[in-house]
Amino acid sequence: NDLMTEADSPPRQEPPEYREGILSELLQEPAQLQARLMALDDVPLLLVHTHLSGDESLLQRYAPHIKGAWAFEVEPVPELKRELVAALIATLGDYAATGRPLPPAPSDAMLQRMCNSAVGRSMPAEYLPMVREELNFDRTDAKTVHWRKPPNPAFLKQFQVLVIGMGYSGLAMAAKLKEAGIPFIGIEKNPDVGGTWFENTYPGVAVDTPNHFYSYSFRVKPDWDHYFARGDQILDYIRTCYREMQIADHIRFEEQVLSAVWDQAQVRWLVTVQRKDGSQYTLTPNAVVTGCGLLNNPSIPDIPGMERFKGPMFHSARWDHSVDLAGKRAVQIGTGASGMQIGPQIAPRVKQLTIFQRSPHWARYNPLLYAETGAAVKWGLAHVPY
């Protein structure tokens, strides 16, 4: 019973950007505020205004101009944009003048209409629970354990969780275990956190999901420099989160889990761990969580005659930076996300690049792929409510 949780949320909190006096500060320089808002994407501003004002008229008028879920799929309508910005400034001014709190989350019906307009098509209703969880209107973080009653300290003293891998998933698990007060140990085979982002260093390595979403729900970052961050930027974010979590005393680096066997008699796991020097020891945790990824272990196809190739040959996950590709005839096998990033980076450097593709890859052109976010976006994410 000590481990049971309940759905009741803790008291609602204002979003972090809605600190005391922030709207008054924004409204002090109306010309600058207008210019900043005009530089932001139409749809997020439209949804913010609809949510704060409850007025859906602009939502309806924008709908014919929104052709998809990306900003570049919105037809520019300068007059409508200026009207939207003016309406939003007036709404923010009303909140600042009255001091009233921000409204609660939209109703399902209203949120459905907002989502339909935002993506330019009818969104299936079954997506609504996920949308609410991700938007996190009340800032309570649905992925956090809220104890029904405080756990028995004596129980926690003898309970232990083992987390394998300190990449994105493992660190998230560690952060939430610490938050819940559950003892844990983290095992990481590398000398640093980051998982696949630590190991993959190939040219052009980057995230293929917009990194404002590819972030922890409990550690949003409004100042990303790119919409699709490079590998070093993602790794820096992971390292920053790790330092802020203050879990270093729980993590054992350069150790690897060799086996995990359930012992029904002891009602525990018997986990064999190998240190860097080859020595081994056993852990007996009550629970094991694996945060091992799928993208860091090279998958080498069995190509007949491959052993006769005399040139340098390596997998993208084990990029050999000692090899100078300039002027070489290079072959790339595979056109997945990594291949799509590597090809354009090395093509200008090599004499000839031949790419082998087994099957077509699902992809589309996105002008934001290499684009920088800019000062306006960073400002908007940090200051405009929701």
Residue pairs with C-beta under 8 A, 6 or more apart in sequence:
1 148
1 149
2 149
2 151
2 152
2 155
3 151
4 148
5 145
5 146
5 147
5 148
6 146
6 148
8 146
9 138
9 140
9 146
10 140
10 146
12 104
12 138
12 139
12 140
13 138
13 139
13 140
14 101
14 102
14 139
15 102
15 139
15 385
15 386
16 139
17 382
17 383
17 384
17 385
18 102
18 385
22 383
23 92
23 93
23 95
23 96
24 96
26 33
26 92
26 96
26 383
27 33
27 89
27 92
27 93
27 96
30 89
33 89
34 85
34 86
34 89
36 376
36 379
36 380
37 45
37 85
37 88
37 89
37 380
37 384
38 81
38 82
38 85
39 374
39 376
39 377
40 376
40 377
40 380
40 384
41 71
41 74
41 377
42 62
42 71
42 74
42 81
42 84
43 62
43 66
43 71
43 74
43 117
43 118
44 380
45 84
45 85
45 88
45 384
46 58
46 59
46 62
46 84
46 117
46 118
47 114
47 117
47 118
47 386
48 88
48 384
48 385
48 386
49 55
49 58
49 84
49 87
49 88
49 91
50 56
50 58
50 59
50 106
50 110
50 114
51 103
51 106
51 114
51 386
52 88
52 91
52 92
52 95
52 102
52 103
52 385
52 386
53 87
53 91
54 103
55 87
56 110
56 113
58 80
58 83
58 84
58 87
59 113
59 114
59 117
60 117
61 80
62 77
62 80
62 84
62 117
63 116
63 117
63 120
65 74
65 75
65 77
65 80
66 73
66 74
66 75
66 117
66 118
66 119
66 120
67 73
67 74
67 75
67 120
68 119
68 120
69 118
69 119
69 120
70 366
70 368
71 368
72 366
72 367
72 368
73 120
92 385
95 102
102 385
102 386
104 137
104 138
105 111
105 132
105 135
105 137
105 138
106 114
106 137
108 125
108 128
111 128
111 131
111 132
112 123
112 125
112 128
115 123
115 127
115 128
115 131
116 122
116 123
123 131
133 142
133 143
134 217
135 386
136 142
136 217
137 386
141 217
141 218
143 176
143 217
143 218
144 176
144 179
144 180
144 218
145 176
145 179
145 180
147 180
151 181
151 182
156 181
156 182
156 183
157 183
159 182
159 183
159 286
160 183
160 184
160 185
160 284
160 285
160 286
160 287
161 177
161 182
161 183
161 184
161 185
161 285
161 286
161 287
161 288
161 289
162 184
162 185
162 186
162 187
162 257
162 260
162 269
162 271
162 283
162 285
162 287
162 288
162 289
163 170
163 173
163 174
163 177
163 184
163 185
163 186
163 187
163 289
163 291
164 170
164 186
164 187
164 257
164 288
164 289
164 290
164 291
164 292
165 186
165 187
165 188
165 189
165 195
165 290
165 291
165 292
165 293
166 174
166 186
166 188
166 190
166 193
166 194
166 195
166 242
166 251
166 253
166 291
167 193
167 194
167 195
167 196
167 197
167 198
167 238
167 291
167 293
167 296
168 195
168 197
168 238
168 291
169 195
169 291
169 293
170 186
170 188
170 195
170 289
170 291
171 193
171 238
171 241
171 242
171 245
171 291
172 216
173 184
173 289
173 291
174 184
174 186
174 245
174 247
174 250
174 251
175 216
175 218
175 241
175 245
175 247
177 183
177 184
178 184
178 245
178 247
178 250
184 250
185 250
185 251
185 252
185 283
185 285
186 247
186 250
186 251
186 252
187 251
187 252
187 255
187 256
187 257
187 273
188 251
188 252
188 253
188 254
188 255
189 254
189 255
189 256
190 198
190 199
190 253
190 254
191 253
191 254
192 198
192 239
192 253
193 238
193 239
193 242
193 251
194 235
194 238
194 239
195 291
195 293
195 296
196 293
196 295
196 296
196 317
197 231
197 234
197 235
197 238
198 235
199 296
199 317
199 318
200 231
200 295
200 296
200 316
200 317
200 319
200 338
201 231
201 319
201 321
202 316
202 317
202 319
202 338
202 341
202 342
203 319
203 341
203 342
203 345
203 346
204 341
204 342
204 344
204 345
205 230
205 231
205 338
205 341
206 228
206 229
206 230
206 231
206 234
206 341
207 214
207 228
207 229
207 231
207 234
208 228
208 337
208 340
208 341
209 228
210 227
210 228
210 368
211 224
211 226
211 227
211 228
211 229
211 233
211 234
212 220
212 221
212 224
212 227
212 381
214 229
214 234
215 221
215 237
216 241
219 241
219 244
221 237
222 378
222 381
222 382
223 378
223 381
223 382
224 233
224 373
224 378
225 233
225 372
225 373
226 233
226 370
226 371
226 372
226 373
227 368
227 369
227 371
227 373
228 368
228 369
228 370
229 237
242 248
252 273
254 275
254 276
255 273
255 274
255 275
255 276
256 273
256 274
257 271
257 272
257 273
258 272
258 273
258 274
258 280
259 271
259 272
260 269
260 270
260 271
260 272
260 288
261 269
261 270
261 271
262 268
262 269
262 270
263 269
263 270
263 284
266 284
267 286
268 284
268 285
268 286
269 283
269 284
269 285
269 286
269 287
269 288
270 282
270 284
271 282
271 283
271 284
271 285
271 288
272 280
272 281
272 282
273 280
273 281
273 282
273 283
274 280
275 281
295 317
296 317
297 317
298 315
298 316
298 317
298 318
299 315
300 315
301 333
306 313
312 320
312 323
314 320
314 323
316 334
316 338
316 339
316 342
317 338
325 346
325 349
325 350
326 349
326 350
327 350
327 351
328 350
328 351
329 350
329 351
329 352
329 354
330 346
330 350
330 352
330 353
330 354
331 353
331 354
331 355
331 356
332 339
332 342
332 343
332 346
332 353
332 354
332 355
332 356
333 355
333 356
334 356
334 357
334 358
335 343
335 355
335 357
335 361
336 361
339 355
339 361
340 361
340 363
343 353
343 355
346 353
347 353
